[in-house]
């Protein structure tokens, strides 16, 4: 064993974690728990990366990243270890209701396969297509298939336009015609291979689970409470250190340079990149130019979150649900809105409602880059028309991400393939482009990587 910064660590291993977002913080936390030496470097002065929960002076608790969390076993375990059990806030029961814009009006999206057949959401032609899907026979995966292609083969174009498209825009800020099934929903390809029918496969996979849904939660003070708690636990966390370069003086030995410093004076056996692909590309280019070139091609569309608050009495829509999505075929300005005050009523002043609208993503990129005044006015006009709102908003604001969510398309597939051989040299990735875009995915991936790294030298 060897001493490092006053603690005892596994001898022969020292890891530089570059990036202090959720995955970087979680990796550092678990490495610290396992007694593995590390240094975590974050360029900004705020921990958390995409998990950011600003509070407006007018009394609105906002989210600039994830607006809620699905509570997975790994996430719940981490929250418990951090002593955040009492900070968990359940979403209101109405969160199970989701709406989709169709022919200019919001309709409830059927919540289960049986309801797809009994509701009026889809046409008779599509319902017959759904019944026919039950008869499909097992088939091998289609290489390079997109989400849109897969669902159109199984269920037809109407399902793609009014269910798949808005869902993918809402979760991935993406276009289902571009995103690959193998990177986003590999379990669906597995169901097709085993059962043929996705609907039959889904029903079989749910047997014995009792129809239980994962809990939708947030944390008091915002989801950033999670990353703040992680950062507070770390002993070797260096804020305001922008890593500008890496060098390799010997095999499996690395040094890093930061802004204003040519060498931070430490040698590392591993590098863990918890940064977006475009940042990773710049760091890797001198050592691994081919991997860097592939990483640089990954797309991150811009996204603006527009917050609009109104007096409850001014909104005629009941707002009984999680929110509403706007399919691209409806020609709207925004991709949809979360009804923040319906999910978590204490996040707004009494007697008001708050919409968090999404402007941008792969399918709405032009709107995301428009001036703030243009965006606020356009969103207000759209909300007024769709929700029956009279008068001006009580308050509006926005948060702009020039680069939002990595697109899980052919460029990312090529980037992952080009990056994979670097693991043999001690370089690993724990960012969301490798882990997955959800908070539970990132927590699970970072924990697994920590166990692999600790196990390799135990």
N, C-alpha and C positions, 0 to 999 in steps of 0.2 A: 504494500500500500504506500501511497505517497501523499504528502500534504499539498493542498492547493487552496489559496485564499482562506486559510483557517479551517478548512474542512478536510475530511479524509476521503480519498477517491481511489477508484480502481487504477492500478499502475499501468502505464503504457498507453492510455487513451486520454485524449483531450479533444474536445469537439468545438469548432467555431460554428455557431448558429447565426446566420445572416438573415435578419428580418424578425421584427418583434410583433407580428400579428398573432392571430389565434394559434396557428400551427407552430410557429416558432416558440411562443410562450409555453404551450402545452408540452412540446418536446423538451424544453429546458426543465420544466417542472418535473417530468417523469425521470429525466436523466439525473437530476439532483436527488430525487427520491432513491434512485438506484446507486448513488455514489459514483457517478461518472462525471469527470471534470468537463466543464464547458465554459464558454463565454458567449453571451447573446448580445448581438449588436443591432441596434435599431437607429435608423437615420433621423427620424423625427423625435420630437420631445414628448410624444404621447404614445403610450402602448395601445395595442389593439388592432391596428390596421383598419380593415373594413368594418370591424365592430366599433361603432361610434354612436354615442347616444347623447347628442347635444340637447340642452334644455333651454328653450327660449325664455326670455325675461317675462313674456306675457303669461307664463305658467303652463306651457305646453311641453310635455316630455316627448321628444322626437327620437326617431331612429334614422340614421343615415345609411345603415347597412341592413342586416336582417331585422325584420320587424317583430318576429316571434321565433320560437325554437320548438322543434319536435323533440320530445324528451326520450332519447335513446338510453339503453342501459349504461353505455360508456359515459355519456354526458351526465347522467344522474349520479353515477359513482364519483365523477370529478367534482361536481357541485357539492356533494356530501363531504368529500375530503377537504374542500376549501371552506367548509362551514357556511355554505350559502343555502342550506335547506330552507331557512326562514325567508330568504329573499325570493324564492320561487313564487310566481304569481300565475295562477291558472287563467287561461283565456275564458271569457264568458261562454256559456253553452251554445250561444248562437254561432260560434266559430265553425260549427260543422256545416253550415249552409254557405254555398259558394254560388255566385251568379255569373252569367255570361251574356254579353250584349248580342241580341239577335233581332234583326230588322228594326233597329233603333230603340229597343226596349230590353230591360234586363229580365232574364228568365233563370230560374233555379236550375243548376246543373245537377242531373241525376247522380246520386251518391254511390250507387252500386250497380252491377250489371243487370239485376232484375228490374231496377227502376229505369234503366235505359229503354227497356221494352214497354213499360207501362206508362211512362210519362209522355207528354206531347212535345218534348224538346226536339226529337228527331223525326224525320219524315217516315212514312210507311215503308218507302223503298230502303231506307237505311236500317229500319228495324228488321226487315226481312234479311238484309245483309248480315245483321248481327246474329240472327237465328242460323243462317247458313254457316257462319264462322264456327259454330259448335261442331260442325261435321268435318272440319279440316283434319287432315292426317299429318302425322309428324313429318317434318322436313328439315333439312340441314340449314344452318344460317346462311344468309346471303352476304358474301364478303363486301364490306364497304357500304352496307345499306344505311340510308338515312332514316331518321325517325318518321318522317312524312311518308316515305316509301313503304315502310313496314306497316304502318297503320292503314294506309290506303289499300294495301294488298289484303288486309284482314277485314277492314270495316268500311272502306269506301271514302270518297273525298269529303263528304259532309262531316264525318267525325274528325277528319284532319282539320278542316276549316274552323269548326265551332267547339272543339274540345282540345285537340292536341295542340293546335297553333297557339291559342291563348295561354294554355298551361306552360308550354315551353318558353313563351315570351316572358311569363311571370316568374318562372323559376330560374331559367338560364339566360334571360335577356337575349334569347337566340331565335333562330329561324329553323324550324323542323326540317326544312328542305336541305339544310346544311349540316346539322348536328348528326353525328353517327350514333346509331343504336348501340353499338358495341361499347361505346364510351359512356353513354348516358343511362341506358336501361338494358344492360346485358342479361338481366333475369328474364326479360321478355323473349329474347332469342332462345334462351334455355327452355322456356315453356313451350315454344313452338317446336323445338327439336324433340322434346319428350312427349308432348301431347298433341301437337298439331294446332289445336284450338287454344288460343290464349285465354279465352273465357273459361274453358274447361280446366285448363292448367291453373288458372287463378283460383277457381273454386276448390280444386284439390289441395292447393297449397294453404288454403285458409281453414281446412278441416282441423278441428281440435284447438283452434285459436279463439273460438268464441266470439269472433267478430270484434275483438278489442282494437281500439284505435290508440295510436301513440298520443300522449297528452301534448297539447299545444300550450306553451308557457312563455313567459318573459321573466325578467328579473327586476325587482324593485330598483329604480334608478336607471333602468335600461339594460340591454344585453351587454353593454360595455362593462358592467359590474363584474362579469366573468373574467375578462382580460385584465381589469384592474386588480382583481384578487390574485390572479396568477402572477402578475408582475410584482406584487407586494411580497410574494413568497420567495422570490428568486434572490440568490446571493451574488450572482455574477451577470447582472443585467446592465448593459451600457447604453443609455439613451443618448441621442445626439451624436452617434458615431456612424456616419455614412461610409460604408466600405467602398473604396474606390478601386481596389485591385486585389488579386490573389496571386501568389507565386508558389512554386513547388521546388524547394531546394533539393529534395531527395524524394524517392518513391514513398508515397503515403506520408509525406510531411508537407505541411502547408503553412504559409504565413499570410497575413492579411494587412492591407494598408487602408487607413481611414483618412477622411478629409483633414488636411493639415498635418498628417503624420505619415511618413513613408513606411513605417513598420511599427506595429503595436507591441513588438517584442516577445511574442509567444509563438510557439510552434504547435501545430495541430495535426492529429492523426486523421481527422475527418472534417469535412465541410458539410454542413446541412443548410441547404438553400431554402429559405422560407420566404422567398420574394417572387414577384411575378416573372413570367418567362422573359419579358423584355429586359428586366434588370439582371436576371440570371445570365442572359446572353452576353451582356456587356462585361460581366465579371469573368465569364468562361472563355471569351474570345481568344485571349493570348495562349491559353493552354489547350483548349478544345474547340478550334474554329468551326468544325463541321457541326458539332452539337449546338454551338452558339447560333449558327446560321439557321438551323431548324427551329430553335426556340424563338428566334426573332420574328418568325412568320406567324406565330399564334396571335389571333385577333382578340382584342378587348374593346368592344363597342362602348361609346359614351353613354352615360345615364344621368338623368336629372330627377331627383325626388322633389316634387312640389307639394307643399303642405298648405291646406286650405281649411280654415275654421269658420263656422257659421253658427248663428243662433239656431238651436234645435227647432224652434217654431218656424224658421224660414225654410226648412227642408221638408218637402211633402213625402219623400220616399221613407218607408219605415226603417231601412238600414238594419234589418235583422239578419246578420250574417257576417262572414269574414271580410267580404269585399266582392268586387266585380272585375272581370277581365274583359278586354275589348279585342275581339278577333281582328286580325289585319283586314279581312274582307269587309268589315264594317266601315273602314275609312275614317277612323277616329284620330284625334291628335295624340292621345295618350294610350298606353298599353293597358291601362286599368287603374284601379284604386283600391287600397286597403281601407276599411272603415275602422280606423284606429280607435275611435271613441266607442264603437260597438264591442270591440275585443277587450279593451282595457279602459273602462269609463273614467278611472281616476287620472288619466293622462291629459285631460283637458279641464278647463274651468267648468263648473256646474252650469247646465243649461246650454252647452255648446256641443257641436260635433266636429270631428276632425277627419279629413280625408288625406291620405298619403298617396299621391298619384305618381305613376312612373312614366316618364317621358324619355324615350330613347331605347337603347338596345339595338340589336342587329336589324330589326324591322322598322324602327322609328329613329334611326340615327340622326337624320337631318334635324328633327325637332329638338333633340337633346342639346344641340350646339347653338340654338338661337339665344338672343339676349334674354336676360332674366325678365324684363318687363313684358316681352312678347310671350314667354312661357306662362307667366302668372295670369296674364289676361286670357290666353287661349284655354288654359285649364279651367279657369273660373267660368268662362262661357260654356265649355263642354259640360262641366258639372251642373251648371244651372239648367241646361237643356235636358240632361239625362235624369236628374234627380228632382226636378221641379223646385228649384231654389229661387226665391225672391230676394232681390237686393244684393248688396256687395258683401264680400266676406268680412268677418270680424278681424281676420289676420291672415296673411299669406307669407310664405318663405320658401326657400329652396336649398338643396344641397346638390352640388354638381360633382360627378365623378368623370373625369376625362377618359378614363379607362376603367370599366367596371368588371364584368365577369369574363373569365377566359372562355372562349368558344370551343366546345368539345367536338370539333370537326376534324377533317382530314389533316389539317395543319397541326393540330394538337397530337393526333395519332403519330404523325411523323416526328414531332418533337420528342414525344415520350420514347419512341424507338431509338432516336439518336442519342438521347440522354442515358438510356438504360446501361450501356457499357461502363459509364463513369462510376457506377457503384463499386466496381472492382478496384478503382483507384481511391476509394474513400470519400467520394462525393455522392450525397443523397439529396433528394428533393422532398420537402414536406409541405410545400405550398398547395393552395387549393387546386391548381392545375394538375397536380398529381393525386391529391387526396380526394377531391370531389368538392362541390361548391357549398354544401350544407355545413352548418356548425357541427352536427354529430359526425359527419364524415371526416371533418378535419381533426376532431378530437380523437376519433378511433385510429386514424392513420398515424397521427403523431405518437400516440401511445404504442402502436405496433412497431414503429420505427425505433422508438426508445428501447423497447425490449430486444429488438434485433441487434442494436448497437451494444447494449449492455451485455447481452448474451455472447457476443462475439469475442469478448475479452474476459468474461467471468472465469 
